């Protein structure tokens, strides 16, 4: 499920958000004195602490009143996904979901100050509860800064309206729009941060005719749309991993052109070494000659999860793992774009391999091996 296939997850979040948040939160509020804290509109916080006596690490993002993110048990490293609400008094209700979108836990708690949270975690499956306490951690990680942009151009809207059939439901490409939810980083060496920020902009500024010089030039393009088509373009940059020395971000883009049957979406992961700003590829993580064994392992897992019918390798063509990969605390997440391995209706399949599953392929000197050593694995 993860951040990539969100429709089912969003439906589940909306349902559980309206069924069962309040009771646990009110119980928690009655037992603590809440701090009066002013929060920015958006933030990213990395926190470390415990649930009961079990060490955990959490990435928590705020966007207006919404909270989202991930956390993992340090000895395991597999991500669980968080969705909830931050109240004006600093209290929060957060639902925990596994990779299948199943609700597995709940956090009822509060910020005791800007850098600390505490409360009660409840296992939804057996109703057992444990106290949790986490503190902001900043050593050797990136500070995340948010930048939102939106631009609209309606210079050919009248033509588009005239071309619409009376029974058409297409309305969102009458005007051309670009929406960008971007991030930049700081808190590390300035030259390194600049190198990473510039690299993150490359896929954002790319276009069919080349590349825009900067974000403003890209936004201005909506006011100079050719007569052929108007469009809607949405770009969302999110943090997948922000660990000591390692940053992984995902750039998700969707374009919908006037009169098209459906939007086209694609995604790209970028993994960075926070010490030097260089990108980290699969070749940097796995041993030389890994491709054959990885493809074999990948095909077995892919067919088990998605079947073989209808995919492009069904006719006997070689199965190849995508090069688009996110380095996560617990392993590697592979994502295929639309049309990369199957028809449009098959979407964007993904495969996750834990470090244990890839143990024979990991380079001993790689950042993946170092991450495991830090967690005592």
C-alpha angles and dihedrals in degrees: 000000000000121000092314109067100042109157098084090039093052091051090051092048092051091050097049092041087065096041120062111346098110104058096057093043095050090050090052093047090054091056101049140045106243121223122236101235131167111216128197118246090256134017144162119213130180112205134186128193143098144296102209099325096324116111115236138174123213136191110201127186128189124203111177103306096340125098124198138159144103140273137189141193105251096229092052107032097201113138124242117193127236130206126167152111134277114214126214092253093057096258120126144191116210128181120211120215134183126226090277092058093252118147105240105160148004135220116208109182150103146237106262086191134342093285105038137062130182140167141104129318117204128199103225093203097059103011092237115148135206132181118251131200126178135175131202113264120201107163114128095344131113126259109232121222122189127219123181123193134180132175132175131195123187102172093125099030093113092057091049092050091052091052094052117101114236091246095045118123094198108115107134097079098050087102124030114246138179121197119185126183101186137173134204129190137229136156094088134075107319096229091049092048091050091051091052095045092050092049092051090055095056098082090039094055095042119111139170090263096049126278136320116239094229144344094274092056090050092050091047090057090081090070093056103050117158121241092254099074147341121218149195117224124186123186124185125184116195139174116249099170131009104173131148105294094355133086124177121184132181122217110199120187133183127185126189118186125202110271094009120139094231142349122271118227134186138170140203132195120211120194118196136192103226091206096064107005094241120142118248117222133191088260089062093054105040131054124263112280094022094135100087096049093041092051090050093049090044095053092051092051094041094053090045092054102034107015124233103260117112098005119124092249092056091094092062097272115145117273112231129185114237118251091224102101137158119212106222131179092257102036145301127319116204121197129190118204123227112290092011096106104359145007122297094263090061091066125198110327120199136195128201122204119190119221087249091059090050097040095121092051103048119108108237091222096045127112088247091061090046091053090055093047090054090055091049095250 
